[in-house]
Amino acid sequence: MQNAPRAARIGDLPIFDNEQSWYGPDMAARDDWIHEFTRAQVAEIDAAVKQAEAVPDIIDIGREHFAVPSLAPLLQRVHRETLHGRGFILLRGIPVERYTVRQAAIAYWGLGLYLGEAVSQNGKGHVLGHVTNLGLDYADPEVRGYQTSARLNYHADSSDLVALLCLRASKSGGLSSIASSTTLWNELVRTRPDHARTLMQPLYYTRWGEIPEGKQPWAEINVFTPCNGRMIASYVRSSINKSQTLPSVPRLTPAQVEAMDCLDALAADARIHLDMEFRPGDIQILCNHSILHSRTAYVDWPEVEKRRHLLRLWLACDDGPVLPQFMIDRFQGLTAGGRPDGIRVPGMCLVAPLDPV
């Protein structure tokens, strides 16, 4: 392994000047993070979908069933750029308008096979997730934001990569925003180093009632941890807030609340984040260790068949960035390659449902 680059410092705190550190307006002025599939590439995806349709269960589809040789250089670039570069990319042009849901899921799953290993996103073992409004109450301590139409604060998911395929957009709202967590750290160090230090200490996160074997109903997680020359971030404020309903969890201190308020305000600053609108057929791919993402509230169509619907993958990548020890020991289980294994609870079997449940 190559030696990690050394970060500059302000006082006792590191500052990171690397590919993961970027500002939204700079990214909005360029388009090298967007790739629109060519006609030939779509034709290759069509052929791969047709080949893979013979496999009865999507979860059993492997690379041998989904051959896309001409797309290999692109997918290799996506893999490197998301894990070790700026941390995000948008692929555009999956022909969902002429695919069935199953065909769209096969195309999405098949491309994901070239990026990482799909891991469970919830206590039901869903490796193919559905982001859509199920009519649930986000105020419920065990309801997660993707099951509602509510605004989501900037956060990271529990995997190396998260990918979203837009099947249908909402009537209005639902704008996606992303921010570099490395840039957020740098800004904290420059403006509020006291908050930066606070967020390097563990906070308690609820497990939403989805508790792996041998784990507590909560996890202790640092928002920011310097590791091997880069900043690794993990932040879900709704999970932190809802952990306060658990009697064994210490109460948040005023300093912790103020630090999170400051972080949220920085992420919401137009100088820092990047907005993007999902079109049907778009795939957004993010590295959870270097990107926080959010969504505005949205208004859905009254017709059920037109309502906003995204498919989601959480992907583990054997060659992902070096992670802090707490993410390996205390946070989640691990894949065979030693990467975060999503949400695994006793007795759970992995499934890839085609309907939101």
C-alpha positions in Angstrom: 0.0 0.0 0.0 1.3 3.5 -0.9 1.9 5.9 2.0 -1.1 8.1 2.6 -0.7 11.8 1.7 -0.1 14.1 4.7 -2.7 16.6 5.5 -1.9 20.3 6.4 -2.9 21.4 9.8 -4.4 24.4 11.5 -3.3 24.2 15.1 -3.8 20.6 16.1 -6.5 19.8 13.5 -5.9 18.5 9.9 -7.0 20.3 6.8 -7.5 18.2 3.6 -6.7 19.5 0.1 -7.6 16.5 -2.0 -10.0 15.2 -4.6 -12.7 14.7 -1.9 -12.6 18.4 -1.1 -14.8 20.4 -3.5 -17.4 23.2 -3.5 -20.9 22.9 -5.2 -20.7 26.0 -7.4 -17.4 24.8 -8.9 -19.0 21.4 -9.7 -22.2 23.0 -11.1 -20.0 24.9 -13.6 -18.7 21.6 -15.1 -20.2 18.4 -16.4 -17.4 15.9 -16.2 -19.3 14.2 -13.3 -22.3 13.4 -15.6 -22.1 10.6 -18.2 -25.0 10.1 -20.6 -25.1 6.6 -22.0 -24.6 6.5 -25.8 -26.9 4.6 -28.1 -24.4 1.8 -28.4 -24.1 1.6 -24.6 -27.9 1.4 -24.2 -28.0 -1.3 -26.8 -25.4 -3.3 -24.8 -27.4 -2.8 -21.6 -30.6 -3.9 -23.5 -28.8 -7.1 -24.6 -27.5 -7.8 -21.1 -31.0 -7.3 -19.6 -32.4 -9.8 -22.1 -29.7 -12.3 -21.2 -30.3 -11.9 -17.4 -34.1 -12.1 -17.6 -33.7 -15.9 -17.8 -32.5 -15.9 -14.1 -35.6 -16.3 -12.0 -34.5 -14.2 -9.0 -32.6 -10.9 -9.4 -30.5 -11.7 -6.3 -29.0 -14.6 -8.2 -27.8 -12.6 -11.2 -24.1 -12.4 -11.4 -21.6 -10.8 -13.9 -21.7 -14.0 -15.9 -25.4 -13.3 -16.6 -24.9 -9.6 -17.4 -22.1 -9.0 -19.9 -21.3 -5.4 -20.8 -17.7 -5.5 -22.1 -17.7 -2.1 -23.8 -18.9 -0.5 -20.6 -16.1 -1.9 -18.5 -13.8 1.2 -18.9 -16.6 3.5 -17.8 -17.6 1.4 -14.8 -14.0 1.2 -13.7 -13.7 5.0 -13.9 -17.0 5.3 -11.9 -15.7 2.9 -9.3 -12.4 4.8 -8.8 -13.9 8.2 -9.0 -16.6 7.5 -6.4 -14.4 5.7 -3.9 -11.1 7.6 -4.3 -11.9 10.7 -6.3 -14.5 13.4 -5.8 -17.0 10.8 -4.5 -19.9 11.1 -6.8 -21.1 10.6 -10.4 -24.4 10.7 -12.3 -25.1 8.2 -15.0 -27.9 9.3 -17.3 -30.1 7.4 -19.8 -31.3 4.0 -18.6 -34.4 3.6 -20.7 -36.8 3.1 -17.8 -39.7 4.4 -19.9 -39.7 1.3 -22.0 -38.6 -1.2 -19.4 -40.8 -3.1 -17.0 -39.9 -2.6 -13.3 -38.1 -5.9 -13.4 -36.1 -5.0 -16.5 -35.1 -1.7 -14.9 -34.1 -3.5 -11.7 -32.1 -6.0 -13.7 -30.2 -3.2 -15.6 -29.5 -1.4 -12.3 -28.5 -4.6 -10.4 -26.3 -5.7 -13.3 -24.4 -2.4 -13.5 -24.0 -2.5 -9.7 -22.3 -5.8 -9.9 -19.3 -4.0 -11.5 -19.1 -1.5 -8.7 -19.4 -3.6 -5.5 -21.3 -6.2 -3.5 -24.9 -5.4 -2.7 -25.6 -5.4 1.1 -28.7 -5.3 3.2 -30.4 -1.9 3.7 -32.8 -2.8 6.5 -33.8 -5.5 8.9 -35.8 -7.2 6.2 -32.6 -8.1 4.3 -33.5 -5.9 1.2 -30.5 -5.7 -1.1 -32.6 -3.9 -3.6 -34.3 -1.0 -1.9 -37.2 1.2 -2.8 -37.2 4.9 -2.0 -40.9 5.9 -2.1 -43.5 7.4 0.2 -45.2 4.5 2.1 -47.4 6.9 4.0 -45.4 6.4 7.3 -44.8 9.1 10.0 -41.2 10.3 10.0 -41.7 11.3 13.7 -41.9 7.6 14.6 -38.6 6.6 16.2 -38.4 3.5 14.0 -39.4 5.1 10.6 -36.6 5.9 8.2 -36.8 8.9 6.0 -36.7 7.0 2.6 -40.2 5.6 3.5 -41.7 9.1 3.6 -42.0 12.3 1.5 -40.4 14.4 4.2 -37.3 16.6 3.7 -34.1 14.7 4.7 -31.2 16.4 6.4 -27.7 15.9 5.0 -26.6 12.4 6.0 -24.6 9.3 4.9 -25.8 5.7 4.6 -24.2 2.6 6.1 -22.2 1.3 3.1 -19.2 2.2 1.0 -21.4 3.4 -1.9 -25.0 4.3 -2.3 -26.7 4.3 -5.7 -30.1 5.6 -6.7 -32.0 4.8 -9.9 -34.9 7.1 -10.7 -37.9 5.2 -12.1 -40.3 8.1 -11.7 -40.0 11.6 -10.4 -42.3 13.4 -8.1 -44.9 16.0 -9.1 -42.8 18.7 -7.4 -39.9 18.9 -5.0 -37.6 16.0 -4.2 -34.4 17.8 -5.3 -31.2 16.0 -4.5 -28.4 17.9 -2.8 -24.9 16.6 -2.0 -22.0 18.1 -0.1 -18.4 17.1 0.4 -18.0 16.0 4.0 -14.3 16.8 3.7 -15.1 20.4 2.7 -17.5 20.6 5.6 -14.7 19.5 7.9 -12.3 22.0 6.5 -14.8 24.8 7.0 -15.4 23.8 10.6 -11.7 23.7 11.3 -11.3 27.2 9.8 -14.3 28.8 11.4 -15.3 26.7 14.5 -12.5 24.4 15.6 -14.4 23.8 18.9 -17.2 22.2 16.9 -14.8 20.2 14.8 -13.3 18.7 18.0 -16.7 18.0 19.4 -17.7 16.0 16.2 -14.6 13.9 16.4 -16.0 12.4 19.6 -18.6 9.5 19.6 -22.3 10.3 19.3 -25.0 7.7 19.8 -27.1 6.6 16.8 -30.2 4.5 17.0 -30.3 1.3 15.0 -34.0 1.9 14.2 -35.0 -1.3 16.0 -32.9 -3.3 13.4 -30.3 -4.8 15.8 -27.5 -7.1 14.6 -26.6 -10.1 16.7 -24.5 -9.1 19.7 -25.1 -5.4 19.3 -26.9 -2.8 21.4 -30.0 -0.9 20.0 -27.6 2.0 19.4 -24.1 2.5 18.0 -21.3 4.9 19.0 -20.1 6.7 15.9 -17.7 9.6 15.3 -19.0 12.1 12.8 -15.5 12.9 11.6 -12.4 10.7 11.8 -9.1 11.3 10.0 -7.9 8.0 8.6 -5.0 7.2 6.3 -4.6 10.7 4.9 -8.3 11.5 4.3 -11.3 12.4 6.3 -13.9 9.7 6.9 -17.4 10.9 7.8 -20.6 9.3 9.1 -23.5 11.5 10.0 -27.3 10.8 10.3 -28.8 13.5 12.6 -32.2 11.9 12.6 -30.6 8.7 14.0 -28.8 10.7 16.6 -31.9 12.6 17.6 -34.1 9.4 17.7 -31.5 7.7 19.9 -32.5 10.0 22.6 -35.7 7.9 23.1 -33.5 5.0 24.2 -33.2 5.1 28.0 -29.6 3.8 28.0 -28.3 6.6 25.7 -26.8 9.7 27.4 -28.5 13.0 26.7 -27.0 15.2 24.1 -25.0 18.1 25.5 -25.5 21.7 24.4 -22.1 21.6 22.8 -23.0 18.6 20.7 -26.3 20.2 19.6 -24.6 23.4 18.7 -21.9 21.6 16.7 -24.5 19.6 14.7 -26.5 22.8 14.1 -23.4 24.4 12.7 -22.6 21.4 10.5 -26.2 21.4 9.1 -26.0 25.1 8.4 -22.8 24.7 6.5 -24.1 21.8 4.4 -27.2 23.9 3.5 -25.0 26.8 2.5 -25.2 27.4 -1.3 -21.5 28.0 -1.4 -20.9 24.4 -0.4 -23.5 22.0 -1.7 -24.4 20.9 -5.2 -28.0 20.5 -6.3 -29.1 18.0 -8.9 -32.5 17.1 -10.3 -33.3 13.4 -10.8 -34.7 12.5 -14.2 -36.2 9.1 -15.0 -33.3 6.8 -16.0 -30.7 8.7 -13.9 -28.4 6.7 -11.6 -26.6 8.8 -8.9 -23.7 7.1 -7.2 -22.1 8.5 -4.0 -19.3 7.5 -1.6 -20.8 7.6 1.9 -17.4 8.2 3.5 -16.9 11.5 1.7 -20.3 12.7 0.7 -23.4 13.8 2.7 -26.7 13.8 0.8 -30.1 15.2 1.3 -33.5 15.7 -0.3 -36.1 18.4 -0.2 -39.7 17.4 0.7 -41.8 16.5 -2.3 -45.4 16.4 -3.5 -46.5 13.2 -5.2 -48.9 12.6 -8.0 -52.3 11.4 -6.9 -52.2 8.4 -9.2 -50.3 5.6 -7.5 -48.7 4.4 -10.8 -47.1 7.9 -11.3 -45.7 8.4 -7.8 -42.0 9.1 -7.2 -40.1 5.8 -7.1 -36.3 5.3 -6.8 -34.4 2.0 -6.6 -31.5 1.9 -4.2 -28.3 -0.1 -3.8 -25.9 -0.1 -0.9 -22.6 -1.5 -2.2 -19.6 -2.8 -0.3 -16.3 -2.4 -2.1 -13.2 -4.5 -1.2 -10.9 -1.7 -2.4 -12.7 1.1 -0.6 -10.9 3.6 1.6 -9.2 2.6 4.8 -11.8 3.0 7.6 -11.6 3.9 11.3 -11.4 0.9 13.7 -14.8 1.7 15.3 -16.5 1.2 11.9 -15.0 -2.3 11.8 -15.3 -3.3 15.4 -18.5 -1.6 16.8 -20.7 -0.3 14.1 -21.7 -3.1 11.7 -20.9 -6.6 10.7 -18.3 -7.1 7.9 -18.4 -8.7 4.4 -15.9 -11.4 3.5 -13.8 -8.6 2.1 -13.8 -6.7 5.5 -16.2 -3.9 4.4 -19.3 -2.6 6.2 -22.0 -5.2 5.7 -25.1 -3.0 5.9 -27.9 -4.0 8.3 -27.9 -7.7 9.2 -30.2 -9.0 11.9 -30.6 -12.6 13.2 -32.6 -14.9 11.0 -32.6 -12.5 8.1 -32.3 -13.8 4.5 -31.2 -11.5 1.7 -33.9 -10.6 -0.8 -34.4 -8.3 -3.8 -38.1 -7.3 -3.8 -39.6 -5.7 -6.9 -42.3 -3.9 -5.0 -42.0 -1.4 -2.1 -42.6 -3.3 1.2 
